Amino acid sequence: MENRRRMGKRQMGEINLSQSQSHPAAPLWGLESLADLTQWKWMPPSPPDVRLQRVRAKTSPAPDLAQGMMNWLAKVTPDLPADEGSRQRLDAVGIGSPRDVIQDEEVDEEVVEEVAEAEASLTYTPGSTGQPSPKPIWDAQSSPSEIIDTGLNMICQDLTNTETEVMPNLENFCNSWKDCLAGGLFSGEAIISVLDGVQCGLDMAYAEDPLEWVKSKLFEATIAGLSYGRIDEHGGFDRLAWSGVLHRISELRINNIRVFKLAMARIPDCHLNAMSTGILANLRAYLIASGYEGRRSALIRQVNKITVPLRRLGLVNHFNILESGTKYVLTYKDSKELDYSRMRLGWLQLLARLPDVDENYLVTACRILEAGREVEPLSNREICEMYLAKHRSSIKGITIMHNALQENKVDNDSKCYGFLTLDLWRTGQFAHVRGLCGFLSDLGREQGVMRLAKAFRNLVKNPAAPLANLAIGAGLPTLAMDIFALYERSRSDPVHFWQSDFSTKALKLLTSTRSLRHDTILDTLRVHTSKSARDLLARQGRIVFHRKREILKLVKAATAFAHSPNITNRKSLNLISECIRYLQRSRGGVIPAAALQALLHNITRDLAEGKVGRTTRLRWFLHLLHKQVGHDKMIRTGLVIKRWRMANARLLYGC
């Protein structure tokens, strides 16, 4: 508009209007032919549809007899009393309507009737002909406007047939269009022009009832034609055409996910990054629809549908697409029109279903999208559903667990963790119990894990309960759940928990953490039995058995202290020494071989690091070894240690 106003001023400033704007102004002696500028009037710019008709008229080939007749009638004939549907069809195919007339000219009624008859004869009527239009044939010289006019004419002919739902003309047009694309006759720009022209014509002719299913048919034919024999990793892939098709699929109002799935199935992996803008357009359309979705079940169904075409997206090759999706959801955090919680749920559920997206990125996306004081945090039910969706391929009985979450009331949202954990526990899936606790901890739900651990402590009474209580007291609920899981796994063995390797693993878990005072482990394992309890055990004949189990606990504790990387040599030696002294008192000075091996491993740490070791510790170990195994074995062990020390001394001091 501003450009037209400036051009008008420039024209009024010219002395001679007959000269072109690119030439200099007229000379002074040309003032005698000065034009009268008082009658000049500014005109507004033409509408887009009028400009489109002008371009079509200039670029299209010579019209046929029917087209010329219609154009002539449009120029000289006033508004006809024809039905509105016929007038809309004429506008849709790019033919001028009888609206543009000179109002001062009087028209005879006979002329109006003749024009109406001519219009009716040119309009396709199934009842009169009964035969569809022949299959159009195009070549490389065919212009996009010609294809657009042909397609709109054939589609309008089918739509006028109300007796049957079969559309032979649309089928013929789509087949011809598919064959042309399969032959590579048109460039990407021409393909996009045809798609835009047909869509624009349908929208103008049927604004009240958009023919989305007709557009879907056209897109399906386009996808089939583009992918026919021309999909490979080295060439033959028109990125412009495919990107344009993906963008226009995102504008469909119905069945866009189905058509999008067809398109994504024909795009090779090596070209997915080049289609990132088209993929994002469909992804954003899905997210917007999720924000408007009111039913939770319908949202989950849409998630399952959109997952199929996007399964190939991963963090390694398509990180930009996933990151753009997260940022796009975040922009609607303060939206009043869309439901941000539903949009966030739709995106997180999609991320949980993508196989190449790991759990760490899912946790990061959850933290980003639920950050902020005014943002409603993720519910327990949503978190449980995300974990089930992420591990749906490895969880047994996932359908039953998912249905249990669906039947759970909103008021019982706090019990979702317990329901899911209990189901996993009953089915023996202890690894997923540990995984769920870790997932909750990563999301900042440590209190939820603590409540789970305390609930299991109250429900489960077993020999591993003291160790689990120690972990809960130290603020390590995940470690407590691991200990409970180890005990449940040990029940499949015929031996007792403390006689199996699972007890050794439990002690290693306790000694590997820095948040726990390791001397409390001995206080937990050492059973201080009262005199009355010892007398009862003696009468029952279980006193020896009880002492053996107590000794076994201390031996395993000494082994765990010796091999723990988080305990210093000095602290480890103190703990092992306490175990040995207790064993000496309990067994009359006899020390088990496993305890001696743990002590040997501790005092030779310095030697393994290249040092000469501590003489006092070595002498004490040899003294204990002399009492337990005899003089000869003690001498052989001492000579080996001596040679080891001498070799380290030569390396350190060069002597």
C-alpha positions as CSV (number, residue, x, y, z in Angstrom):
1,M,0.0,0.0,0.0
2,E,2.8,2.4,0.9
3,N,4.6,1.5,-2.3
4,R,1.5,2.3,-4.4
5,R,1.2,5.7,-2.7
6,R,4.8,6.6,-3.4
7,M,4.5,5.5,-7.1
8,G,1.4,7.7,-7.5
9,K,3.3,10.7,-6.1
10,R,6.1,10.0,-8.5
11,Q,3.8,9.8,-11.5
12,M,2.1,13.1,-10.5
13,G,5.5,14.7,-10.3
14,E,6.4,13.8,-13.9
15,I,5.9,16.6,-16.5
16,N,5.0,14.2,-19.2
17,L,3.0,11.1,-18.2
18,S,3.6,9.4,-21.5
19,Q,7.3,8.9,-20.6
20,S,8.4,5.8,-18.7
21,Q,9.6,6.1,-15.1
22,S,13.0,4.8,-16.1
23,H,13.6,7.8,-18.4
24,P,14.5,11.3,-17.2
25,A,11.8,13.9,-16.8
26,A,10.5,15.9,-19.9
27,P,12.4,19.1,-20.9
28,L,11.1,22.5,-20.0
29,W,10.0,23.2,-23.6
30,G,7.5,20.3,-23.3
31,L,5.4,22.2,-20.8
32,E,2.9,23.1,-23.6
33,S,1.8,19.4,-23.6
34,L,1.3,19.3,-19.8
35,A,-1.4,16.8,-18.9
36,D,-4.4,17.6,-16.6
37,L,-3.5,15.9,-13.3
38,T,-6.6,17.0,-11.5
39,Q,-8.5,13.9,-12.7
40,W,-6.0,11.4,-11.4
41,K,-7.4,9.1,-8.7
42,W,-5.6,6.6,-6.5
43,M,-6.8,3.0,-6.8
44,P,-6.3,0.3,-4.2
45,P,-4.2,-2.9,-5.0
46,S,-5.9,-5.8,-6.6
47,P,-7.0,-8.8,-4.4
48,P,-4.8,-11.9,-4.4
49,D,-7.4,-14.0,-6.3
50,V,-7.6,-11.4,-9.1
51,R,-3.8,-11.3,-9.4
52,L,-3.8,-15.1,-9.5
53,Q,-6.3,-15.1,-12.4
54,R,-4.1,-12.5,-14.3
55,V,-1.0,-14.7,-13.9
56,R,-2.9,-17.8,-15.0
57,A,-4.2,-15.9,-18.1
58,K,-0.7,-14.9,-19.1
59,T,1.1,-18.2,-18.4
60,S,-1.6,-20.7,-19.5
61,P,-1.7,-22.0,-23.1
62,A,-4.4,-21.1,-25.6
63,P,-7.8,-21.9,-24.1
64,D,-10.2,-24.3,-25.8
65,L,-13.6,-23.4,-27.1
66,A,-15.4,-24.0,-23.8
67,Q,-12.9,-22.0,-21.8
68,G,-13.1,-19.1,-24.2
69,M,-16.9,-19.2,-24.1
70,M,-16.8,-19.0,-20.3
71,N,-14.3,-16.2,-20.3
72,W,-16.4,-14.2,-22.8
73,L,-19.6,-14.7,-20.8
74,A,-17.8,-13.6,-17.6
75,K,-16.8,-10.3,-19.3
76,V,-20.1,-9.3,-20.9
77,T,-22.8,-10.9,-18.7
78,P,-24.2,-9.6,-15.4
79,D,-25.0,-11.7,-12.3
80,L,-27.0,-14.7,-13.2
81,P,-29.7,-16.2,-11.1
82,A,-27.8,-19.5,-11.1
83,D,-27.3,-21.5,-7.9
84,E,-24.5,-20.6,-5.6
85,G,-22.8,-24.0,-6.0
86,S,-22.3,-23.5,-9.7
87,R,-20.8,-20.0,-9.1
88,Q,-18.4,-21.3,-6.5
89,R,-17.3,-24.1,-8.8
90,L,-16.6,-21.6,-11.6
91,D,-14.5,-19.5,-9.2
92,A,-12.7,-22.6,-7.9
93,V,-11.4,-23.6,-11.3
94,G,-10.1,-20.1,-12.1
95,I,-12.9,-19.0,-14.4
96,G,-14.2,-15.5,-14.1
97,S,-17.8,-15.3,-12.7
98,P,-20.5,-13.1,-14.2
99,R,-20.1,-10.7,-11.2
100,D,-17.7,-8.3,-13.0
101,V,-20.0,-6.3,-15.2
102,I,-20.8,-2.8,-16.1
103,Q,-23.7,-1.8,-13.9
104,D,-24.9,1.0,-16.2
105,E,-25.6,-1.4,-19.1
106,E,-29.0,-2.9,-19.4
107,V,-29.3,-6.6,-20.1
108,D,-32.1,-8.4,-21.7
109,E,-33.7,-11.3,-19.9
110,E,-33.3,-13.5,-22.9
111,V,-29.5,-13.1,-22.8
112,V,-29.6,-14.1,-19.1
113,E,-31.5,-17.3,-20.0
114,E,-29.1,-18.1,-22.9
115,V,-26.1,-17.7,-20.6
116,A,-27.6,-19.9,-17.9
117,E,-28.2,-22.6,-20.5
118,A,-24.7,-22.4,-21.7
119,E,-23.4,-22.6,-18.2
120,A,-25.5,-25.7,-17.5
121,S,-24.3,-27.4,-20.7
122,L,-20.7,-26.8,-19.7
123,T,-21.2,-28.2,-16.2
124,Y,-20.6,-31.9,-15.7
125,T,-23.8,-33.8,-14.8
126,P,-23.5,-37.5,-14.1
127,G,-27.1,-38.2,-15.0
128,S,-26.6,-36.7,-18.5
129,T,-23.3,-38.2,-19.6
130,G,-22.8,-41.0,-17.0
131,Q,-19.2,-41.4,-18.0
132,P,-16.2,-40.0,-16.1
133,S,-13.6,-37.8,-17.7
134,P,-10.7,-39.5,-19.5
135,K,-7.5,-40.0,-17.7
136,P,-5.4,-36.8,-18.3
137,I,-1.9,-37.1,-19.8
138,W,0.8,-34.5,-19.1
139,D,4.4,-34.2,-20.2
140,A,7.4,-32.1,-19.2
141,Q,5.9,-29.1,-21.1
142,S,2.7,-29.0,-19.1
143,S,2.4,-26.0,-16.8
144,P,1.3,-26.2,-13.2
145,S,-1.7,-24.0,-13.9
146,E,-2.9,-26.5,-16.5
147,I,-2.6,-29.4,-14.0
148,I,-4.4,-27.3,-11.4
149,D,-7.3,-26.4,-13.7
150,T,-7.7,-30.0,-14.8
151,G,-7.6,-31.4,-11.3
152,L,-10.2,-28.9,-10.0
153,N,-12.5,-29.5,-12.9
154,M,-12.3,-33.3,-12.4
155,I,-12.8,-33.0,-8.7
156,C,-15.8,-30.7,-9.0
157,Q,-17.4,-33.1,-11.5
158,D,-17.2,-35.9,-9.0
159,L,-18.5,-33.8,-6.2
160,T,-21.6,-32.9,-8.2
161,N,-22.6,-36.6,-8.4
162,T,-24.7,-37.1,-5.2
163,E,-26.0,-40.5,-6.2
164,T,-22.8,-42.4,-5.4
165,E,-19.7,-42.0,-3.3
166,V,-17.4,-43.3,-6.0
167,M,-15.1,-40.6,-7.4
168,P,-13.6,-41.9,-10.7
169,N,-12.3,-38.6,-11.9
170,L,-10.4,-38.0,-8.6
171,E,-9.0,-41.5,-9.0
172,N,-7.9,-40.8,-12.6
173,F,-6.4,-37.5,-11.7
174,C,-4.4,-38.9,-8.7
175,N,-3.1,-41.8,-10.9
176,S,-2.0,-39.5,-13.6
177,W,-0.3,-37.2,-11.1
178,K,1.4,-40.2,-9.5
179,D,2.7,-41.4,-12.8
180,C,4.1,-38.0,-13.7
181,L,5.9,-37.8,-10.4
182,A,7.2,-41.3,-10.8
183,G,8.7,-40.4,-14.2
184,G,10.4,-37.3,-12.7
185,L,8.7,-34.9,-15.1
186,F,8.3,-32.0,-12.7
187,S,10.7,-30.1,-10.4
188,G,10.1,-29.6,-6.7
189,E,8.8,-26.0,-7.3
190,A,6.3,-27.2,-9.8
191,I,5.1,-30.0,-7.5
192,I,4.6,-27.5,-4.6
193,S,2.8,-25.1,-6.9
194,V,0.3,-27.8,-8.0
195,L,-0.4,-28.9,-4.4
196,D,-0.9,-25.3,-3.3
197,G,-3.2,-24.5,-6.3
198,V,-5.4,-27.5,-5.8
199,Q,-5.7,-26.8,-2.1
200,C,-6.4,-23.1,-2.6
201,G,-9.1,-23.9,-5.2
202,L,-10.8,-26.4,-2.9
203,D,-10.7,-24.1,0.1
204,M,-12.3,-21.3,-2.0
205,A,-15.0,-23.4,-3.5
206,Y,-15.9,-25.4,-0.3
207,A,-15.0,-23.0,2.5
208,E,-17.9,-24.2,4.7
209,D,-17.0,-27.9,4.2
210,P,-13.3,-28.3,3.7
211,L,-12.5,-31.4,1.6
212,E,-9.7,-32.7,3.8
213,W,-10.2,-36.3,2.6
214,V,-9.7,-35.1,-1.0
215,K,-6.4,-33.4,0.0
216,S,-5.4,-36.6,1.8
217,K,-5.9,-38.6,-1.4
218,L,-3.8,-36.0,-3.3
219,F,-1.0,-36.2,-0.8
220,E,-1.0,-40.0,-0.8
221,A,-0.7,-40.0,-4.6
222,T,2.2,-37.4,-4.3
223,I,4.0,-39.6,-1.8
224,A,3.6,-42.7,-3.9
225,G,4.8,-40.9,-7.0
226,L,7.8,-39.3,-5.4
227,S,9.0,-42.5,-3.8
228,Y,8.5,-44.8,-6.8
229,G,11.9,-46.1,-7.7
230,R,13.7,-42.9,-6.7
231,I,14.6,-43.5,-3.0
232,D,18.2,-44.3,-2.3
233,E,21.1,-43.0,-0.4
234,H,23.0,-41.4,-3.3
235,G,20.5,-39.6,-5.4
236,G,17.0,-39.2,-6.8
237,F,15.6,-37.7,-3.6
238,D,13.9,-34.3,-4.1
239,R,14.4,-32.6,-0.8
240,L,12.4,-29.5,-1.7
241,A,9.4,-31.6,-2.8
242,W,9.4,-33.9,0.2
243,S,9.8,-31.0,2.6
244,G,6.9,-29.2,1.0
245,V,4.8,-32.3,1.2
246,L,5.5,-32.7,4.9
247,H,4.7,-29.0,5.6
248,R,1.3,-29.3,3.9
249,I,0.5,-32.6,5.6
250,S,0.8,-30.8,8.9
251,E,-2.0,-28.4,7.8
252,L,-4.5,-31.2,7.3
253,R,-7.4,-31.2,9.8
254,I,-8.1,-35.0,9.7
255,N,-5.9,-38.1,9.2
256,N,-2.7,-36.0,9.2
257,I,-0.9,-38.6,11.3
258,R,-1.9,-41.4,9.0
259,V,-0.6,-39.5,5.9
260,F,2.5,-38.4,7.9
261,K,3.2,-42.0,8.7
262,L,3.1,-42.9,5.0
263,A,5.5,-40.1,4.1
264,M,8.0,-40.9,6.9
265,A,8.0,-44.6,5.8
266,R,9.3,-43.5,2.4
267,I,12.1,-41.2,3.6
268,P,15.5,-42.9,4.1
269,D,17.4,-42.4,7.3
270,C,20.1,-40.4,5.6
271,H,17.7,-37.7,4.6
272,L,15.8,-37.3,7.9
273,N,17.9,-34.4,9.0
274,A,17.2,-32.5,5.8
275,M,13.5,-33.0,6.5
276,S,13.8,-31.5,10.0
277,T,11.5,-28.5,9.3
278,G,8.8,-30.7,7.9
279,I,9.0,-33.1,10.7
280,L,8.9,-30.3,13.2
281,A,5.8,-28.8,11.5
282,N,3.9,-32.1,12.0
283,L,5.3,-32.5,15.5
284,R,4.0,-29.0,16.5
285,A,0.6,-29.8,15.0
286,Y,0.5,-32.9,17.2
287,L,1.5,-30.9,20.3
288,I,-1.1,-28.2,19.6
289,A,-3.8,-31.0,19.3
290,S,-2.6,-32.5,22.5
291,G,-3.1,-29.1,24.3
292,Y,-6.7,-29.1,23.1
293,E,-7.4,-32.7,23.9
294,G,-9.7,-33.1,26.9
295,R,-9.8,-36.9,27.3
296,R,-6.8,-38.6,28.6
297,S,-7.5,-41.9,26.8
298,A,-7.7,-40.1,23.4
299,L,-4.4,-38.4,24.1
300,I,-2.7,-41.7,24.8
301,R,-4.1,-43.1,21.5
302,Q,-2.7,-40.1,19.6
303,V,0.7,-40.7,21.3
304,N,0.7,-44.3,20.1
305,K,-0.1,-43.2,16.6
306,I,2.5,-40.5,16.3
307,T,5.2,-42.8,17.8
308,V,5.1,-45.0,14.7
309,P,6.5,-42.4,12.1
310,L,8.9,-40.9,14.6
311,R,10.5,-44.1,15.9
312,R,13.7,-43.5,14.0
313,L,14.4,-40.2,15.8
314,G,17.4,-40.5,18.2
315,L,19.7,-38.4,20.3
316,V,22.7,-39.1,18.2
317,N,21.5,-38.0,14.8
318,H,18.4,-35.9,15.5
319,F,19.1,-34.1,18.7
320,N,18.1,-30.8,17.2
321,I,14.6,-32.1,16.4
322,L,14.0,-33.4,19.9
323,E,15.4,-30.3,21.5
324,S,13.2,-28.1,19.3
325,G,10.2,-30.1,20.5
326,T,11.0,-29.5,24.1
327,K,11.5,-25.8,23.6
328,Y,8.3,-25.5,21.7
329,V,6.3,-27.1,24.5
330,L,8.0,-24.8,27.0
331,T,6.8,-21.7,25.1
332,Y,3.2,-22.6,26.0
333,K,3.9,-22.7,29.7
334,D,1.9,-19.5,30.4
335,S,-0.7,-20.1,27.7
336,K,-4.4,-19.5,28.6
337,E,-5.9,-21.2,25.6
338,L,-4.0,-24.5,25.6
339,D,-3.7,-27.0,28.5
340,Y,0.0,-27.0,29.2
341,S,-0.2,-30.1,31.3
342,R,-1.7,-32.1,28.5
343,M,0.7,-30.8,25.9
344,R,3.6,-31.6,28.3
345,L,2.2,-35.1,28.9
346,G,1.9,-35.7,25.1
347,W,5.5,-34.8,24.5
348,L,7.0,-36.7,27.4
349,Q,4.9,-39.8,26.6
350,L,6.3,-39.6,23.0
351,L,9.9,-39.3,24.3
352,A,9.3,-42.3,26.5
353,R,8.2,-44.4,23.6
354,L,11.2,-43.5,21.3
355,P,13.6,-46.4,21.5
356,D,16.8,-44.3,20.8
357,V,16.0,-41.7,23.5
358,D,17.6,-42.8,26.7
359,E,16.2,-42.3,30.2
360,N,18.7,-39.5,31.1
361,Y,17.3,-37.3,28.3
362,L,13.7,-38.1,29.4
363,V,14.6,-37.1,33.0
364,T,16.2,-33.8,31.7
365,A,13.1,-33.0,29.7
366,C,10.9,-33.7,32.7
367,R,12.9,-31.3,34.8
368,I,12.8,-28.6,32.2
369,L,9.1,-28.8,31.6
370,E,8.0,-28.9,35.2
371,A,10.4,-26.1,36.4
372,G,8.8,-23.0,37.8
373,R,6.7,-22.1,40.8
374,E,3.4,-21.6,38.8
375,V,3.8,-24.9,36.8
376,E,1.9,-27.9,38.1
377,P,4.4,-30.7,38.7
378,L,4.1,-34.1,37.2
379,S,1.7,-36.4,39.0
380,N,2.7,-39.8,40.4
381,R,0.5,-41.5,37.8
382,E,2.2,-39.7,34.9
383,I,5.6,-40.6,36.2
384,C,4.6,-44.3,36.6
385,E,3.1,-44.3,33.1
386,M,6.3,-42.8,31.6
387,Y,8.4,-45.5,33.3
388,L,6.2,-48.3,31.9
389,A,6.3,-46.8,28.5
390,K,10.0,-46.5,28.5
391,H,10.6,-50.1,29.6
392,R,7.5,-51.6,27.9
393,S,9.6,-54.2,26.0
394,S,11.2,-55.7,29.2
395,I,8.4,-55.5,31.8
396,K,6.3,-58.6,32.1
397,G,2.6,-58.1,32.6
398,I,2.7,-54.5,31.6
399,T,-0.9,-54.5,30.4
400,I,-2.2,-55.5,33.9
401,M,0.0,-52.8,35.6
402,H,-1.1,-50.1,33.1
403,N,-4.7,-51.0,33.6
404,A,-4.2,-50.8,37.4
405,L,-2.9,-47.3,37.0
406,Q,-5.8,-46.3,34.8
407,E,-8.3,-47.6,37.3
408,N,-6.7,-45.7,40.1
409,K,-8.6,-42.7,41.3
410,V,-7.1,-39.2,41.2
411,D,-7.5,-39.0,45.0
412,N,-5.2,-42.0,45.3
413,D,-2.4,-40.5,43.2
414,S,0.0,-40.8,46.1
415,K,-0.4,-44.5,46.1
416,C,0.6,-45.0,42.5
417,Y,4.2,-45.6,43.4
418,G,3.2,-48.3,45.9
419,F,0.8,-50.1,43.5
420,L,3.4,-50.2,40.7
421,T,6.3,-51.3,43.0
422,L,4.2,-54.0,44.6
423,D,3.2,-55.4,41.2
424,L,6.8,-55.5,40.1
425,W,7.8,-57.1,43.3
426,R,5.2,-59.8,43.2
427,T,6.3,-60.7,39.6
428,G,9.9,-61.0,40.6
429,Q,11.1,-58.0,38.5
430,F,13.5,-56.6,41.1
431,A,15.7,-54.9,38.5
432,H,12.7,-52.8,37.5
433,V,12.0,-52.0,41.2
434,R,15.5,-50.7,41.4
435,G,15.1,-48.9,38.1
436,L,11.8,-47.2,39.3
437,C,13.5,-46.0,42.5
438,G,16.4,-44.6,40.5
439,F,14.0,-42.9,38.1
440,L,12.2,-41.3,41.0
441,S,15.4,-40.2,42.6
442,D,16.6,-38.6,39.3
443,L,13.3,-36.7,39.1
444,G,13.8,-35.3,42.7
445,R,11.2,-37.7,44.3
446,E,13.5,-39.0,47.0
447,Q,10.7,-38.7,49.6
448,G,8.6,-41.0,47.5
449,V,11.4,-43.6,47.4
450,M,11.8,-43.2,51.2
451,R,8.1,-43.9,51.7
452,L,8.4,-47.0,49.6
453,A,11.4,-48.3,51.5
454,K,9.7,-47.7,54.9
455,A,6.6,-49.5,53.6
456,F,8.6,-52.5,52.6
457,R,10.5,-52.5,55.9
458,N,7.1,-52.7,57.7
459,L,5.8,-55.5,55.4
460,V,8.9,-57.6,54.9
461,K,10.6,-59.4,57.8
462,N,13.7,-61.3,56.8
463,P,17.4,-61.6,57.7
464,A,18.3,-58.7,55.4
465,A,16.0,-56.3,57.3
466,P,18.8,-55.1,59.7
467,L,21.0,-54.1,56.7
468,A,18.0,-52.3,55.0
469,N,17.2,-50.5,58.2
470,L,20.8,-49.3,58.4
471,A,20.5,-47.9,54.8
472,I,17.1,-46.2,55.6
473,G,18.6,-44.6,58.7
474,A,21.5,-43.2,56.7
475,G,19.0,-41.7,54.2
476,L,19.7,-44.2,51.4
477,P,16.2,-45.6,50.5
478,T,17.4,-46.8,47.1
479,L,20.1,-48.9,48.7
480,A,17.6,-50.4,51.1
481,M,15.4,-51.4,48.2
482,D,18.5,-53.1,46.6
483,I,19.1,-55.1,49.7
484,F,15.5,-56.2,49.9
485,A,15.7,-57.3,46.2
486,L,18.9,-59.2,46.9
487,Y,17.2,-61.1,49.7
488,E,14.2,-62.0,47.4
489,R,16.5,-63.3,44.8
490,S,18.4,-65.4,47.4
491,R,15.1,-67.2,48.2
492,S,15.5,-69.3,45.1
493,D,18.7,-70.8,46.5
494,P,18.4,-73.7,48.9
495,V,21.0,-72.2,51.3
496,H,20.4,-69.5,53.8
497,F,20.8,-65.8,52.9
498,W,24.0,-65.4,54.9
499,Q,25.5,-68.5,53.3
500,S,24.8,-67.3,49.7
501,D,26.6,-64.8,47.6
502,F,23.7,-62.3,47.9
503,S,24.7,-61.4,51.4
504,T,28.2,-60.7,50.2
505,K,26.8,-58.4,47.5
506,A,24.6,-56.6,50.1
507,L,27.6,-55.9,52.3
508,K,29.6,-54.6,49.3
509,L,26.8,-52.2,48.6
510,L,26.9,-50.9,52.2
511,T,30.6,-50.5,52.2
512,S,30.7,-48.8,48.8
513,T,28.8,-45.7,50.0
514,R,30.4,-42.7,51.7
515,S,27.2,-41.6,53.3
516,L,27.3,-44.4,55.9
517,R,29.5,-44.8,59.0
518,H,31.0,-48.2,58.3
519,D,31.6,-49.1,62.0
520,T,27.8,-49.2,62.4
521,I,27.8,-52.2,60.1
522,L,29.5,-54.2,62.8
523,D,27.0,-53.0,65.4
524,T,24.2,-54.2,63.1
525,L,25.8,-57.7,62.4
526,R,27.0,-58.4,65.9
527,V,24.2,-60.2,67.8
528,H,24.4,-59.4,71.5
529,T,22.3,-62.3,72.8
530,S,21.2,-62.1,76.4
531,K,21.9,-64.9,79.0
532,S,18.3,-66.1,78.9
533,A,18.3,-66.2,75.2
534,R,21.5,-68.2,75.2
535,D,20.1,-70.6,77.7
536,L,17.0,-71.1,75.5
537,L,19.2,-71.7,72.4
538,A,21.3,-74.2,74.4
539,R,18.2,-76.2,75.5
540,Q,17.0,-76.3,71.9
541,G,20.4,-77.4,70.6
542,R,20.8,-74.3,68.4
543,I,23.6,-72.5,70.2
544,V,26.3,-73.9,67.9
545,F,24.3,-73.1,64.8
546,H,23.7,-69.6,66.1
547,R,27.4,-69.0,66.7
548,K,28.3,-70.3,63.3
549,R,25.9,-67.9,61.5
550,E,27.3,-65.0,63.6
551,I,30.9,-65.9,62.7
552,L,29.9,-66.2,59.1
553,K,28.5,-62.6,59.2
554,L,31.7,-61.2,60.6
555,V,33.9,-63.0,58.2
556,K,31.9,-61.6,55.2
557,A,32.0,-58.2,56.8
558,A,35.8,-58.4,57.1
559,T,36.1,-59.4,53.4
560,A,33.8,-56.5,52.4
561,F,35.9,-54.0,54.4
562,A,39.2,-55.3,52.9
563,H,37.9,-54.9,49.3
564,S,36.0,-51.6,49.6
565,P,37.5,-48.8,47.5
566,N,35.8,-46.1,49.7
567,I,37.5,-47.1,53.0
568,T,41.0,-46.0,53.8
569,N,43.7,-48.5,54.7
570,R,43.8,-47.4,58.3
571,K,40.0,-47.5,58.7
572,S,39.8,-50.9,57.0
573,L,42.5,-52.3,59.2
574,N,40.7,-51.2,62.3
575,L,37.4,-52.8,61.3
576,I,39.1,-56.0,60.2
577,S,41.1,-56.1,63.5
578,E,37.9,-55.7,65.5
579,C,36.3,-58.6,63.6
580,I,39.4,-60.8,64.2
581,R,39.4,-60.1,67.9
582,Y,35.7,-60.9,68.2
583,L,36.3,-64.2,66.3
584,Q,39.2,-65.0,68.6
585,R,37.0,-64.6,71.6
586,S,34.1,-66.6,70.1
587,R,36.1,-69.6,68.7
588,G,38.8,-69.9,71.3
589,G,41.5,-68.2,69.3
590,V,40.7,-69.9,66.0
591,I,40.4,-67.5,63.1
592,P,38.7,-68.6,59.8
593,A,41.0,-68.6,56.7
594,A,38.7,-66.0,54.9
595,A,39.3,-63.5,57.7
596,L,43.1,-64.0,57.4
597,Q,42.9,-63.5,53.7
598,A,41.0,-60.3,54.2
599,L,43.7,-59.1,56.6
600,L,46.5,-60.1,54.1
601,H,44.7,-58.1,51.4
602,N,44.6,-55.1,53.6
603,I,48.3,-55.1,54.7
604,T,49.6,-55.7,51.2
605,R,47.8,-52.7,49.7
606,D,50.9,-50.6,50.2
607,L,53.0,-53.3,48.5
608,A,50.6,-53.4,45.5
609,E,51.0,-49.6,45.2
610,G,54.8,-49.9,45.0
611,K,55.6,-49.0,48.6
612,V,57.5,-51.0,51.2
613,G,54.6,-51.5,53.6
614,R,54.2,-51.2,57.3
615,T,56.5,-53.4,59.4
616,T,54.3,-53.5,62.5
617,R,51.2,-54.7,60.5
618,L,53.2,-57.3,58.7
619,R,54.6,-58.7,62.0
620,W,51.2,-58.9,63.5
621,F,49.8,-60.7,60.5
622,L,52.7,-63.2,60.6
623,H,52.1,-63.7,64.3
624,L,48.5,-64.6,63.7
625,L,49.5,-66.8,60.8
626,H,52.0,-68.7,63.0
627,K,49.2,-69.6,65.5
628,Q,46.7,-70.7,62.8
629,V,48.7,-72.6,60.2
630,G,52.1,-73.3,61.8
631,H,55.7,-72.2,61.6
632,D,56.6,-73.5,58.1
633,K,53.8,-71.8,56.2
634,M,54.4,-68.6,58.2
635,I,58.1,-68.7,57.1
636,R,57.3,-69.2,53.4
637,T,54.7,-66.4,53.5
638,G,57.2,-64.1,55.3
639,L,59.9,-64.7,52.7
640,V,57.5,-63.9,49.8
641,I,56.6,-60.6,51.5
642,K,60.2,-59.8,52.2
643,R,61.2,-60.3,48.5
644,W,58.2,-58.1,47.5
645,R,59.4,-55.4,49.8
646,M,63.0,-55.5,48.6
647,A,61.8,-55.2,45.0
648,N,59.7,-52.1,45.8
649,A,62.7,-50.6,47.8
650,R,65.0,-51.0,44.8
651,L,62.5,-49.2,42.6
652,L,61.9,-46.4,45.1
653,Y,65.4,-45.8,46.4
654,G,67.6,-47.4,43.8
655,C,69.4,-49.7,46.2
